[in-house]
Amino acid sequence: MKCRRLFYRNHQWMWARRAAKIRARRRVEGRLLPGWKCARCGDVTFEPEVNHIVPLNGDRPNLSCGHHQANLEVLCRKPCHVEATAEQRAAGLIRTKQN
């Protein structure tokens, strides 16, 4: 059972996203506080976005090794997640839509 939970936490998007958000919850002396800490700016956010550090390049598979916890970070929606996506797109890591 433990192996199954570990597999889904690192491969299935729904569970990987949830685990990343749990990991990023604010805590003081073991107590949970409201909000999440942004991995980039360190600010508290109440609209967390889970970002793939190495993007999946437009592919949206439910099961993927790209969902490993080491590849996920929790960012504030604006400006950090928007900026991270723009940087990845500028570096050619994310495909743009073709007409």
Secondary structure, DSSP 8 states (H G I E B T S, - for coil): -HHHHHHHHHHBHHHHHHHHHHHTEEEETTEEEEEEE-TTT--EESSEEEEESS--TT---SB-GGG-GGGEEEEEIIIIIHHHHHHHHHTT-S-----
